[in-house]
Amino acid sequence: MHSKNEYLKVIRERYSLARTRKKKTLLLDEYCSNTGQSRKYIIWKIHRGSIKTKQLKRRKEQYDGQVKAALVKV
């Protein structure tokens, strides 16, 4: 499993540098034949790694300390 992830990193870099659709197709074909994974899954994995994950935003507190104390009593 670890070797597939390393290989995917290499393919991801080469895929991002490929300018033509033909080169990208050849890269996907190579990866498919070497790993046995489906093309759609590989495309998903390549694009998933390039998207930055969003940081979770905390909501502002709606209630102050007095309201929280009253809610605890209830």
N, CA, C, O and CB atoms as a CASP TS submission, in Angstrom:
PFRMAT TS
TARGET T0000
AUTHOR 0000-0000-0000
METHOD Language model
MODEL 1
PARENT N/A
ATOM      1  N   MET     1       0.826  -1.189   0.000  1.00  0.00           N
ATOM      2  CA  MET     1       0.000   0.000   0.000  1.00  0.00           C
ATOM      3  C   MET     1       0.873   1.256   0.000  1.00  0.00           C
ATOM      4  O   MET     1       0.574   2.231  -0.690  1.00  0.00           O
ATOM      5  CB  MET     1      -0.941  -0.004   1.209  1.00  0.00           C
ATOM      6  N   HIS     2       1.940   1.219   0.772  1.00  0.00           N
ATOM      7  CA  HIS     2       2.811   2.378   0.871  1.00  0.00           C
ATOM      8  C   HIS     2       3.483   2.669  -0.472  1.00  0.00           C
ATOM      9  O   HIS     2       3.658   3.827  -0.851  1.00  0.00           O
ATOM     10  CB  HIS     2       3.867   2.160   1.959  1.00  0.00           C
ATOM     11  N   SER     3       3.852   1.616  -1.178  1.00  0.00           N
ATOM     12  CA  SER     3       4.518   1.817  -2.469  1.00  0.00           C
ATOM     13  C   SER     3       3.554   2.413  -3.497  1.00  0.00           C
ATOM     14  O   SER     3       3.975   3.197  -4.348  1.00  0.00           O
ATOM     15  CB  SER     3       5.090   0.484  -2.990  1.00  0.00           C
ATOM     16  N   LYS     4       2.268   2.053  -3.433  1.00  0.00           N
ATOM     17  CA  LYS     4       1.285   2.641  -4.348  1.00  0.00           C
ATOM     18  C   LYS     4       1.147   4.135  -4.103  1.00  0.00           C
ATOM     19  O   LYS     4       1.010   4.910  -5.049  1.00  0.00           O
ATOM     20  CB  LYS     4      -0.078   1.953  -4.192  1.00  0.00           C
ATOM     21  N   ASN     5       1.181   4.545  -2.835  1.00  0.00           N
ATOM     22  CA  ASN     5       1.070   5.967  -2.516  1.00  0.00           C
ATOM     23  C   ASN     5       2.289   6.742  -3.009  1.00  0.00           C
ATOM     24  O   ASN     5       2.162   7.867  -3.493  1.00  0.00           O
ATOM     25  CB  ASN     5       0.900   6.161  -1.009  1.00  0.00           C
ATOM     26  N   GLU     6       3.468   6.137  -2.883  1.00  0.00           N
ATOM     27  CA  GLU     6       4.669   6.790  -3.394  1.00  0.00           C
ATOM     28  C   GLU     6       4.594   6.919  -4.912  1.00  0.00           C
ATOM     29  O   GLU     6       4.932   7.959  -5.476  1.00  0.00           O
ATOM     30  CB  GLU     6       5.931   6.006  -2.982  1.00  0.00           C
ATOM     31  N   TYR     7       4.151   5.858  -5.557  1.00  0.00           N
ATOM     32  CA  TYR     7       4.014   5.868  -7.015  1.00  0.00           C
ATOM     33  C   TYR     7       2.971   6.906  -7.441  1.00  0.00           C
ATOM     34  O   TYR     7       3.146   7.582  -8.455  1.00  0.00           O
ATOM     35  CB  TYR     7       3.621   4.459  -7.535  1.00  0.00           C
ATOM     36  N   LEU     8       1.896   7.031  -6.673  1.00  0.00           N
ATOM     37  CA  LEU     8       0.865   8.017  -6.979  1.00  0.00           C
ATOM     38  C   LEU     8       1.419   9.440  -6.880  1.00  0.00           C
ATOM     39  O   LEU     8       1.056  10.296  -7.687  1.00  0.00           O
ATOM     40  CB  LEU     8      -0.330   7.848  -6.033  1.00  0.00           C
ATOM     41  N   LYS     9       2.288   9.703  -5.909  1.00  0.00           N
ATOM     42  CA  LYS     9       2.902  11.027  -5.786  1.00  0.00           C
ATOM     43  C   LYS     9       3.712  11.362  -7.033  1.00  0.00           C
ATOM     44  O   LYS     9       3.664  12.485  -7.533  1.00  0.00           O
ATOM     45  CB  LYS     9       3.800  11.093  -4.537  1.00  0.00           C
ATOM     46  N   VAL    10       4.455  10.376  -7.528  1.00  0.00           N
ATOM     47  CA  VAL    10       5.267  10.589  -8.732  1.00  0.00           C
ATOM     48  C   VAL    10       4.363  10.856  -9.927  1.00  0.00           C
ATOM     49  O   VAL    10       4.604  11.780 -10.703  1.00  0.00           O
ATOM     50  CB  VAL    10       6.179   9.365  -9.009  1.00  0.00           C
ATOM     51  N   ILE    11       3.326  10.047 -10.070  1.00  0.00           N
ATOM     52  CA  ILE    11       2.397  10.208 -11.188  1.00  0.00           C
ATOM     53  C   ILE    11       1.672  11.553 -11.077  1.00  0.00           C
ATOM     54  O   ILE    11       1.459  12.220 -12.089  1.00  0.00           O
ATOM     55  CB  ILE    11       1.376   9.041 -11.223  1.00  0.00           C
ATOM     56  N   ARG    12       1.295  11.956  -9.869  1.00  0.00           N
ATOM     57  CA  ARG    12       0.598  13.225  -9.669  1.00  0.00           C
ATOM     58  C   ARG    12       1.461  14.403 -10.142  1.00  0.00           C
ATOM     59  O   ARG    12       0.958  15.327 -10.780  1.00  0.00           O
ATOM     60  CB  ARG    12       0.223  13.401  -8.182  1.00  0.00           C
ATOM     61  N   GLU    13       2.753  14.365  -9.828  1.00  0.00           N
ATOM     62  CA  GLU    13       3.650  15.427 -10.271  1.00  0.00           C
ATOM     63  C   GLU    13       3.773  15.443 -11.790  1.00  0.00           C
ATOM     64  O   GLU    13       3.691  16.496 -12.422  1.00  0.00           O
ATOM     65  CB  GLU    13       5.029  15.258  -9.633  1.00  0.00           C
ATOM     66  N   ARG    14       3.971  14.256 -12.368  1.00  0.00           N
ATOM     67  CA  ARG    14       4.097  14.171 -13.820  1.00  0.00           C
ATOM     68  C   ARG    14       2.797  14.565 -14.511  1.00  0.00           C
ATOM     69  O   ARG    14       2.821  15.181 -15.577  1.00  0.00           O
ATOM     70  CB  ARG    14       4.503  12.759 -14.234  1.00  0.00           C
ATOM     71  N   TYR    15       1.661  14.212 -13.907  1.00  0.00           N
ATOM     72  CA  TYR    15       0.352  14.544 -14.475  1.00  0.00           C
ATOM     73  C   TYR    15       0.139  16.055 -14.477  1.00  0.00           C
ATOM     74  O   TYR    15      -0.399  16.611 -15.435  1.00  0.00           O
ATOM     75  CB  TYR    15      -0.776  13.847 -13.685  1.00  0.00           C
ATOM     76  N   SER    16       0.561  16.711 -13.409  1.00  0.00           N
ATOM     77  CA  SER    16       0.370  18.164 -13.339  1.00  0.00           C
ATOM     78  C   SER    16       1.266  18.903 -14.325  1.00  0.00           C
ATOM     79  O   SER    16       0.925  19.999 -14.769  1.00  0.00           O
ATOM     80  CB  SER    16       0.641  18.664 -11.924  1.00  0.00           C
ATOM     81  N   LEU    17       2.412  18.312 -14.673  1.00  0.00           N
ATOM     82  CA  LEU    17       3.321  18.930 -15.629  1.00  0.00           C
ATOM     83  C   LEU    17       2.950  18.627 -17.079  1.00  0.00           C
ATOM     84  O   LEU    17       3.378  19.327 -17.997  1.00  0.00           O
ATOM     85  CB  LEU    17       4.730  18.471 -15.361  1.00  0.00           C
ATOM     86  N   ALA    18       2.151  17.577 -17.277  1.00  0.00           N
ATOM     87  CA  ALA    18       1.759  17.198 -18.637  1.00  0.00           C
ATOM     88  C   ALA    18       0.851  18.275 -19.221  1.00  0.00           C
ATOM     89  O   ALA    18      -0.112  18.701 -18.583  1.00  0.00           O
ATOM     90  CB  ALA    18       1.044  15.815 -18.647  1.00  0.00           C
ATOM     91  N   ARG    19       1.162  18.707 -20.425  1.00  0.00           N
ATOM     92  CA  ARG    19       0.411  19.790 -21.057  1.00  0.00           C
ATOM     93  C   ARG    19      -0.703  19.295 -21.965  1.00  0.00           C
ATOM     94  O   ARG    19      -1.729  19.959 -22.111  1.00  0.00           O
ATOM     95  CB  ARG    19       1.343  20.659 -21.845  1.00  0.00           C
ATOM     96  N   THR    20      -0.509  18.144 -22.568  1.00  0.00           N
ATOM     97  CA  THR    20      -1.503  17.670 -23.525  1.00  0.00           C
ATOM     98  C   THR    20      -2.321  16.533 -22.932  1.00  0.00           C
ATOM     99  O   THR    20      -1.900  15.855 -21.995  1.00  0.00           O
ATOM    100  CB  THR    20      -0.828  17.216 -24.823  1.00  0.00           C
ATOM    101  N   ARG    21      -3.473  16.353 -23.494  1.00  0.00           N
ATOM    102  CA  ARG    21      -4.368  15.289 -23.038  1.00  0.00           C
ATOM    103  C   ARG    21      -3.774  13.915 -23.343  1.00  0.00           C
ATOM    104  O   ARG    21      -3.983  12.959 -22.596  1.00  0.00           O
ATOM    105  CB  ARG    21      -5.752  15.429 -23.701  1.00  0.00           C
ATOM    106  N   LYS    22      -3.036  13.827 -24.440  1.00  0.00           N
ATOM    107  CA  LYS    22      -2.426  12.554 -24.826  1.00  0.00           C
ATOM    108  C   LYS    22      -1.406  12.100 -23.789  1.00  0.00           C
ATOM    109  O   LYS    22      -1.349  10.919 -23.448  1.00  0.00           O
ATOM    110  CB  LYS    22      -1.760  12.675 -26.201  1.00  0.00           C
ATOM    111  N   LYS    23      -0.595  13.041 -23.284  1.00  0.00           N
ATOM    112  CA  LYS    23       0.391  12.696 -22.264  1.00  0.00           C
ATOM    113  C   LYS    23      -0.281  12.268 -20.963  1.00  0.00           C
ATOM    114  O   LYS    23       0.167  11.334 -20.297  1.00  0.00           O
ATOM    115  CB  LYS    23       1.322  13.878 -22.007  1.00  0.00           C
ATOM    116  N   LYS    24      -1.359  12.962 -20.612  1.00  0.00           N
ATOM    117  CA  LYS    24      -2.087  12.599 -19.399  1.00  0.00           C
ATOM    118  C   LYS    24      -2.712  11.217 -19.533  1.00  0.00           C
ATOM    119  O   LYS    24      -2.725  10.440 -18.579  1.00  0.00           O
ATOM    120  CB  LYS    24      -3.168  13.639 -19.091  1.00  0.00           C
ATOM    121  N   THR    25      -3.227  10.915 -20.717  1.00  0.00           N
ATOM    122  CA  THR    25      -3.814   9.603 -20.973  1.00  0.00           C
ATOM    123  C   THR    25      -2.769   8.512 -20.844  1.00  0.00           C
ATOM    124  O   THR    25      -3.033   7.461 -20.260  1.00  0.00           O
ATOM    125  CB  THR    25      -4.451   9.560 -22.359  1.00  0.00           C
ATOM    126  N   LEU    26      -1.579   8.755 -21.388  1.00  0.00           N
ATOM    127  CA  LEU    26      -0.502   7.770 -21.291  1.00  0.00           C
ATOM    128  C   LEU    26      -0.099   7.533 -19.837  1.00  0.00           C
ATOM    129  O   LEU    26       0.158   6.396 -19.441  1.00  0.00           O
ATOM    130  CB  LEU    26       0.713   8.229 -22.104  1.00  0.00           C
ATOM    131  N   LEU    27      -0.044   8.593 -19.050  1.00  0.00           N
ATOM    132  CA  LEU    27       0.284   8.442 -17.632  1.00  0.00           C
ATOM    133  C   LEU    27      -0.772   7.616 -16.899  1.00  0.00           C
ATOM    134  O   LEU    27      -0.441   6.749 -16.091  1.00  0.00           O
ATOM    135  CB  LEU    27       0.423   9.815 -16.973  1.00  0.00           C
ATOM    136  N   LEU    28      -2.042   7.894 -17.189  1.00  0.00           N
ATOM    137  CA  LEU    28      -3.115   7.135 -16.548  1.00  0.00           C
ATOM    138  C   LEU    28      -3.081   5.672 -16.975  1.00  0.00           C
ATOM    139  O   LEU    28      -3.288   4.779 -16.154  1.00  0.00           O
ATOM    140  CB  LEU    28      -4.477   7.749 -16.884  1.00  0.00           C
ATOM    141  N   ASP    29      -2.822   5.426 -18.246  1.00  0.00           N
ATOM    142  CA  ASP    29      -2.726   4.046 -18.736  1.00  0.00           C
ATOM    143  C   ASP    29      -1.590   3.293 -18.052  1.00  0.00           C
ATOM    144  O   ASP    29      -1.734   2.131 -17.672  1.00  0.00           O
ATOM    145  CB  ASP    29      -2.521   4.032 -20.256  1.00  0.00           C
ATOM    146  N   GLU    30      -0.466   3.977 -17.903  1.00  0.00           N
ATOM    147  CA  GLU    30       0.689   3.360 -17.242  1.00  0.00           C
ATOM    148  C   GLU    30       0.348   2.986 -15.804  1.00  0.00           C
ATOM    149  O   GLU    30       0.640   1.876 -15.358  1.00  0.00           O
ATOM    150  CB  GLU    30       1.902   4.311 -17.270  1.00  0.00           C
ATOM    151  N   TYR    31      -0.272   3.919 -15.082  1.00  0.00           N
ATOM    152  CA  TYR    31      -0.611   3.663 -13.681  1.00  0.00           C
ATOM    153  C   TYR    31      -1.647   2.542 -13.563  1.00  0.00           C
ATOM    154  O   TYR    31      -1.557   1.698 -12.672  1.00  0.00           O
ATOM    155  CB  TYR    31      -1.141   4.947 -13.015  1.00  0.00           C
ATOM    156  N   CYS    32      -2.625   2.539 -14.465  1.00  0.00           N
ATOM    157  CA  CYS    32      -3.653   1.498 -14.445  1.00  0.00           C
ATOM    158  C   CYS    32      -3.045   0.118 -14.657  1.00  0.00           C
ATOM    159  O   CYS    32      -3.383  -0.833 -13.953  1.00  0.00           O
ATOM    160  CB  CYS    32      -4.710   1.773 -15.514  1.00  0.00           C
ATOM    161  N   SER    33      -2.156   0.016 -15.622  1.00  0.00           N
ATOM    162  CA  SER    33      -1.574  -1.286 -15.928  1.00  0.00           C
ATOM    163  C   SER    33      -0.650  -1.765 -14.815  1.00  0.00           C
ATOM    164  O   SER    33      -0.552  -2.969 -14.579  1.00  0.00           O
ATOM    165  CB  SER    33      -0.814  -1.224 -17.242  1.00  0.00           C
ATOM    166  N   ASN    34       0.026  -0.858 -14.132  1.00  0.00           N
ATOM    167  CA  ASN    34       0.952  -1.252 -13.071  1.00  0.00           C
ATOM    168  C   ASN    34       0.263  -1.583 -11.758  1.00  0.00           C
ATOM    169  O   ASN    34       0.742  -2.438 -11.013  1.00  0.00           O
ATOM    170  CB  ASN    34       1.949  -0.162 -12.841  1.00  0.00           C
ATOM    171  N   THR    35      -0.853  -0.925 -11.457  1.00  0.00           N
ATOM    172  CA  THR    35      -1.493  -1.133 -10.154  1.00  0.00           C
ATOM    173  C   THR    35      -2.790  -1.926 -10.225  1.00  0.00           C
ATOM    174  O   THR    35      -3.198  -2.529  -9.232  1.00  0.00           O
ATOM    175  CB  THR    35      -1.766   0.190  -9.515  1.00  0.00           C
ATOM    176  N   GLY    36      -3.450  -1.935 -11.389  1.00  0.00           N
ATOM    177  CA  GLY    36      -4.715  -2.649 -11.513  1.00  0.00           C
ATOM    178  C   GLY    36      -5.910  -1.863 -10.997  1.00  0.00           C
ATOM    179  O   GLY    36      -7.000  -2.418 -10.856  1.00  0.00           O
ATOM    180  N   GLN    37      -5.724  -0.593 -10.715  1.00  0.00           N
ATOM    181  CA  GLN    37      -6.827   0.240 -10.238  1.00  0.00           C
ATOM    182  C   GLN    37      -7.548   0.858 -11.430  1.00  0.00           C
ATOM    183  O   GLN    37      -6.987   0.968 -12.520  1.00  0.00           O
ATOM    184  CB  GLN    37      -6.313   1.345  -9.275  1.00  0.00           C
ATOM    185  N   SER    38      -8.800   1.262 -11.209  1.00  0.00           N
ATOM    186  CA  SER    38      -9.594   1.812 -12.300  1.00  0.00           C
ATOM    187  C   SER    38      -9.184   3.259 -12.587  1.00  0.00           C
ATOM    188  O   SER    38      -8.652   3.958 -11.725  1.00  0.00           O
ATOM    189  CB  SER    38     -11.094   1.736 -11.964  1.00  0.00           C
ATOM    190  N   ARG    39      -9.448   3.682 -13.820  1.00  0.00           N
ATOM    191  CA  ARG    39      -9.058   5.027 -14.252  1.00  0.00           C
ATOM    192  C   ARG    39      -9.768   6.110 -13.456  1.00  0.00           C
ATOM    193  O   ARG    39      -9.143   7.082 -13.031  1.00  0.00           O
ATOM    194  CB  ARG    39      -9.350   5.208 -15.731  1.00  0.00           C
ATOM    195  N   LYS    40     -11.065   5.949 -13.253  1.00  0.00           N
ATOM    196  CA  LYS    40     -11.836   6.972 -12.544  1.00  0.00           C
ATOM    197  C   LYS    40     -11.330   7.154 -11.115  1.00  0.00           C
ATOM    198  O   LYS    40     -11.261   8.275 -10.610  1.00  0.00           O
ATOM    199  CB  LYS    40     -13.324   6.604 -12.530  1.00  0.00           C
ATOM    200  N   TYR    41     -10.976   6.036 -10.466  1.00  0.00           N
ATOM    201  CA  TYR    41     -10.463   6.100  -9.106  1.00  0.00           C
ATOM    202  C   TYR    41      -9.126   6.831  -9.075  1.00  0.00           C
ATOM    203  O   TYR    41      -8.863   7.618  -8.166  1.00  0.00           O
ATOM    204  CB  TYR    41     -10.317   4.690  -8.519  1.00  0.00           C
ATOM    205  N   ILE    42      -8.290   6.568 -10.064  1.00  0.00           N
ATOM    206  CA  ILE    42      -6.979   7.207 -10.126  1.00  0.00           C
ATOM    207  C   ILE    42      -7.134   8.709 -10.361  1.00  0.00           C
ATOM    208  O   ILE    42      -6.455   9.511  -9.719  1.00  0.00           O
ATOM    209  CB  ILE    42      -6.118   6.574 -11.239  1.00  0.00           C
ATOM    210  N   ILE    43      -8.018   9.087 -11.271  1.00  0.00           N
ATOM    211  CA  ILE    43      -8.260  10.508 -11.545  1.00  0.00           C
ATOM    212  C   ILE    43      -8.759  11.200 -10.284  1.00  0.00           C
ATOM    213  O   ILE    43      -8.348  12.317  -9.969  1.00  0.00           O
ATOM    214  CB  ILE    43      -9.283  10.683 -12.698  1.00  0.00           C
ATOM    215  N   TRP    44      -9.649  10.521  -9.569  1.00  0.00           N
ATOM    216  CA  TRP    44     -10.178  11.081  -8.319  1.00  0.00           C
ATOM    217  C   TRP    44      -9.051  11.276  -7.309  1.00  0.00           C
ATOM    218  O   TRP    44      -8.982  12.315  -6.652  1.00  0.00           O
ATOM    219  CB  TRP    44     -11.275  10.161  -7.727  1.00  0.00           C
ATOM    220  N   LYS    45      -8.166  10.283  -7.180  1.00  0.00           N
ATOM    221  CA  LYS    45      -7.067  10.368  -6.221  1.00  0.00           C
ATOM    222  C   LYS    45      -6.080  11.471  -6.607  1.00  0.00           C
ATOM    223  O   LYS    45      -5.552  12.163  -5.737  1.00  0.00           O
ATOM    224  CB  LYS    45      -6.341   9.021  -6.125  1.00  0.00           C
ATOM    225  N   ILE    46      -5.831  11.636  -7.903  1.00  0.00           N
ATOM    226  CA  ILE    46      -4.896  12.670  -8.350  1.00  0.00           C
ATOM    227  C   ILE    46      -5.447  14.053  -8.019  1.00  0.00           C
ATOM    228  O   ILE    46      -4.724  14.903  -7.499  1.00  0.00           O
ATOM    229  CB  ILE    46      -4.626  12.546  -9.868  1.00  0.00           C
ATOM    230  N   HIS    47      -6.708  14.279  -8.316  1.00  0.00           N
ATOM    231  CA  HIS    47      -7.293  15.597  -8.079  1.00  0.00           C
ATOM    232  C   HIS    47      -7.584  15.841  -6.610  1.00  0.00           C
ATOM    233  O   HIS    47      -7.556  16.985  -6.156  1.00  0.00           O
ATOM    234  CB  HIS    47      -8.563  15.753  -8.880  1.00  0.00           C
ATOM    235  N   ARG    48      -7.858  14.799  -5.870  1.00  0.00           N
ATOM    236  CA  ARG    48      -8.144  14.933  -4.442  1.00  0.00           C
ATOM    237  C   ARG    48      -6.922  15.435  -3.691  1.00  0.00           C
ATOM    238  O   ARG    48      -7.054  16.216  -2.749  1.00  0.00           O
ATOM    239  CB  ARG    48      -8.609  13.596  -3.858  1.00  0.00           C
ATOM    240  N   GLY    49      -5.755  15.004  -4.086  1.00  0.00           N
ATOM    241  CA  GLY    49      -4.532  15.407  -3.410  1.00  0.00           C
ATOM    242  C   GLY    49      -4.148  16.841  -3.673  1.00  0.00           C
ATOM    243  O   GLY    49      -3.435  17.449  -2.874  1.00  0.00           O
ATOM    244  N   SER    50      -4.604  17.391  -4.773  1.00  0.00           N
ATOM    245  CA  SER    50      -4.211  18.750  -5.115  1.00  0.00           C
ATOM    246  C   SER    50      -5.112  19.805  -4.491  1.00  0.00           C
ATOM    247  O   SER    50      -4.752  20.981  -4.449  1.00  0.00           O
ATOM    248  CB  SER    50      -4.204  18.914  -6.602  1.00  0.00           C
ATOM    249  N   ILE    51      -6.262  19.402  -4.015  1.00  0.00           N
ATOM    250  CA  ILE    51      -7.189  20.350  -3.395  1.00  0.00           C
ATOM    251  C   ILE    51      -6.815  20.518  -1.924  1.00  0.00           C
ATOM    252  O   ILE    51      -6.651  19.542  -1.192  1.00  0.00           O
ATOM    253  CB  ILE    51      -8.669  19.867  -3.540  1.00  0.00           C
ATOM    254  N   LYS    52      -6.685  21.760  -1.516  1.00  0.00           N
ATOM    255  CA  LYS    52      -6.353  22.018  -0.111  1.00  0.00           C
ATOM    256  C   LYS    52      -7.601  21.824   0.734  1.00  0.00           C
ATOM    257  O   LYS    52      -8.701  22.223   0.351  1.00  0.00           O
ATOM    258  CB  LYS    52      -5.776  23.455   0.080  1.00  0.00           C
ATOM    259  N   THR    53      -7.411  21.212   1.874  1.00  0.00           N
ATOM    260  CA  THR    53      -8.542  21.013   2.771  1.00  0.00           C
ATOM    261  C   THR    53      -8.878  22.319   3.470  1.00  0.00           C
ATOM    262  O   THR    53      -7.989  23.100   3.808  1.00  0.00           O
ATOM    263  CB  THR    53      -8.239  19.909   3.801  1.00  0.00           C
ATOM    264  N   LYS    54     -10.136  22.546   3.680  1.00  0.00           N
ATOM    265  CA  LYS    54     -10.582  23.760   4.345  1.00  0.00           C
ATOM    266  C   LYS    54     -10.370  23.628   5.840  1.00  0.00           C
ATOM    267  O   LYS    54     -10.541  22.555   6.420  1.00  0.00           O
ATOM    268  CB  LYS    54     -12.058  24.052   4.029  1.00  0.00           C
ATOM    269  N   GLN    55     -10.002  24.723   6.441  1.00  0.00           N
ATOM    270  CA  GLN    55      -9.880  24.735   7.889  1.00  0.00           C
ATOM    271  C   GLN    55     -11.259  24.960   8.478  1.00  0.00           C
ATOM    272  O   GLN    55     -12.050  25.752   7.965  1.00  0.00           O
ATOM    273  CB  GLN    55      -8.878  25.825   8.367  1.00  0.00           C
ATOM    274  N   LEU    56     -11.532  24.263   9.546  1.00  0.00           N
ATOM    275  CA  LEU    56     -12.823  24.406  10.193  1.00  0.00           C
ATOM    276  C   LEU    56     -12.918  25.765  10.876  1.00  0.00           C
ATOM    277  O   LEU    56     -12.006  26.175  11.593  1.00  0.00           O
ATOM    278  CB  LEU    56     -13.050  23.276  11.205  1.00  0.00           C
ATOM    279  N   LYS    57     -14.003  26.440  10.651  1.00  0.00           N
ATOM    280  CA  LYS    57     -14.221  27.729  11.282  1.00  0.00           C
ATOM    281  C   LYS    57     -15.111  27.530  12.497  1.00  0.00           C
ATOM    282  O   LYS    57     -16.128  26.840  12.432  1.00  0.00           O
ATOM    283  CB  LYS    57     -14.848  28.741  10.291  1.00  0.00           C
ATOM    284  N   ARG    58     -14.727  28.125  13.573  1.00  0.00           N
ATOM    285  CA  ARG    58     -15.539  28.045  14.781  1.00  0.00           C
ATOM    286  C   ARG    58     -16.589  29.135  14.722  1.00  0.00           C
ATOM    287  O   ARG    58     -16.324  30.255  14.283  1.00  0.00           O
ATOM    288  CB  ARG    58     -14.668  28.178  16.063  1.00  0.00           C
ATOM    289  N   ARG    59     -17.761  28.796  15.161  1.00  0.00           N
ATOM    290  CA  ARG    59     -18.840  29.786  15.219  1.00  0.00           C
ATOM    291  C   ARG    59     -18.615  30.727  16.392  1.00  0.00           C
ATOM    292  O   ARG    59     -18.005  30.367  17.399  1.00  0.00           O
ATOM    293  CB  ARG    59     -20.220  29.093  15.339  1.00  0.00           C
ATOM    294  N   LYS    60     -19.118  31.926  16.233  1.00  0.00           N
ATOM    295  CA  LYS    60     -19.065  32.875  17.338  1.00  0.00           C
ATOM    296  C   LYS    60     -20.088  32.451  18.377  1.00  0.00           C
ATOM    297  O   LYS    60     -21.142  31.908  18.048  1.00  0.00           O
ATOM    298  CB  LYS    60     -19.330  34.333  16.851  1.00  0.00           C
ATOM    299  N   GLU    61     -19.763  32.704  19.621  1.00  0.00           N
ATOM    300  CA  GLU    61     -20.685  32.336  20.687  1.00  0.00           C
ATOM    301  C   GLU    61     -21.915  33.225  20.633  1.00  0.00           C
ATOM    302  O   GLU    61     -21.813  34.447  20.526  1.00  0.00           O
ATOM    303  CB  GLU    61     -20.002  32.440  22.063  1.00  0.00           C
ATOM    304  N   GLN    62     -23.084  32.590  20.708  1.00  0.00           N
ATOM    305  CA  GLN    62     -24.332  33.355  20.658  1.00  0.00           C
ATOM    306  C   GLN    62     -24.749  33.845  22.036  1.00  0.00           C
ATOM    307  O   GLN    62     -25.339  34.915  22.188  1.00  0.00           O
ATOM    308  CB  GLN    62     -25.444  32.511  20.055  1.00  0.00           C
ATOM    309  N   TYR    63     -24.427  33.033  23.032  1.00  0.00           N
ATOM    310  CA  TYR    63     -24.927  33.342  24.366  1.00  0.00           C
ATOM    311  C   TYR    63     -23.777  33.752  25.271  1.00  0.00           C
ATOM    312  O   TYR    63     -22.657  33.258  25.140  1.00  0.00           O
ATOM    313  CB  TYR    63     -25.676  32.138  24.962  1.00  0.00           C
ATOM    314  N   ASP    64     -24.074  34.671  26.196  1.00  0.00           N
ATOM    315  CA  ASP    64     -23.060  35.066  27.157  1.00  0.00           C
ATOM    316  C   ASP    64     -23.138  34.148  28.379  1.00  0.00           C
ATOM    317  O   ASP    64     -23.914  33.192  28.401  1.00  0.00           O
ATOM    318  CB  ASP    64     -23.238  36.554  27.566  1.00  0.00           C
ATOM    319  N   GLY    65     -22.341  34.445  29.373  1.00  0.00           N
ATOM    320  CA  GLY    65     -22.244  33.596  30.549  1.00  0.00           C
ATOM    321  C   GLY    65     -23.544  33.474  31.332  1.00  0.00           C
ATOM    322  O   GLY    65     -23.827  32.402  31.866  1.00  0.00           O
ATOM    323  N   GLN    66     -24.344  34.533  31.420  1.00  0.00           N
ATOM    324  CA  GLN    66     -25.588  34.492  32.182  1.00  0.00           C
ATOM    325  C   GLN    66     -26.588  33.536  31.538  1.00  0.00           C
ATOM    326  O   GLN    66     -27.254  32.767  32.232  1.00  0.00           O
ATOM    327  CB  GLN    66     -26.194  35.898  32.294  1.00  0.00           C
ATOM    328  N   VAL    67     -26.691  33.584  30.240  1.00  0.00           N
ATOM    329  CA  VAL    67     -27.636  32.714  29.542  1.00  0.00           C
ATOM    330  C   VAL    67     -27.196  31.262  29.659  1.00  0.00           C
ATOM    331  O   VAL    67     -28.025  30.369  29.831  1.00  0.00           O
ATOM    332  CB  VAL    67     -27.760  33.121  28.059  1.00  0.00           C
ATOM    333  N   LYS    68     -25.904  31.030  29.568  1.00  0.00           N
ATOM    334  CA  LYS    68     -25.384  29.657  29.691  1.00  0.00           C
ATOM    335  C   LYS    68     -25.691  29.103  31.076  1.00  0.00           C
ATOM    336  O   LYS    68     -26.047  27.932  31.211  1.00  0.00           O
ATOM    337  CB  LYS    68     -23.856  29.617  29.425  1.00  0.00           C
ATOM    338  N   ALA    69     -25.554  29.935  32.106  1.00  0.00           N
ATOM    339  CA  ALA    69     -25.829  29.500  33.478  1.00  0.00           C
ATOM    340  C   ALA    69     -27.314  29.136  33.620  1.00  0.00           C
ATOM    341  O   ALA    69     -27.655  28.158  34.285  1.00  0.00           O
ATOM    342  CB  ALA    69     -25.437  30.615  34.500  1.00  0.00           C
ATOM    343  N   ALA    70     -28.180  29.914  33.001  1.00  0.00           N
ATOM    344  CA  ALA    70     -29.607  29.630  33.059  1.00  0.00           C
ATOM    345  C   ALA    70     -29.929  28.337  32.311  1.00  0.00           C
ATOM    346  O   ALA    70     -30.779  27.565  32.754  1.00  0.00           O
ATOM    347  CB  ALA    70     -30.411  30.801  32.476  1.00  0.00           C
ATOM    348  N   LEU    71     -29.279  28.098  31.211  1.00  0.00           N
ATOM    349  CA  LEU    71     -29.503  26.870  30.442  1.00  0.00           C
ATOM    350  C   LEU    71     -29.021  25.641  31.216  1.00  0.00           C
ATOM    351  O   LEU    71     -29.624  24.571  31.138  1.00  0.00           O
ATOM    352  CB  LEU    71     -28.786  26.952  29.081  1.00  0.00           C
ATOM    353  N   VAL    72     -27.935  25.809  31.957  1.00  0.00           N
ATOM    354  CA  VAL    72     -27.440  24.681  32.750  1.00  0.00           C
ATOM    355  C   VAL    72     -28.446  24.318  33.832  1.00  0.00           C
ATOM    356  O   VAL    72     -28.651  23.138  34.114  1.00  0.00           O
ATOM    357  CB  VAL    72     -26.073  25.013  33.381  1.00  0.00           C
ATOM    358  N   LYS    73     -29.083  25.330  34.450  1.00  0.00           N
ATOM    359  CA  LYS    73     -30.073  25.070  35.496  1.00  0.00           C
ATOM    360  C   LYS    73     -31.296  24.343  34.934  1.00  0.00           C
ATOM    361  O   LYS    73     -31.879  23.480  35.590  1.00  0.00           O
ATOM    362  CB  LYS    73     -30.503  26.385  36.161  1.00  0.00           C
ATOM    363  N   VAL    74     -31.667  24.711  33.710  1.00  0.00           N
ATOM    364  CA  VAL    74     -32.855  24.100  33.086  1.00  0.00           C
ATOM    365  C   VAL    74     -32.507  22.693  32.709  1.00  0.00           C
ATOM    366  O   VAL    74     -33.345  21.973  32.167  1.00  0.00           O
ATOM    367  CB  VAL    74     -33.341  24.901  31.836  1.00  0.00           C
TER
END
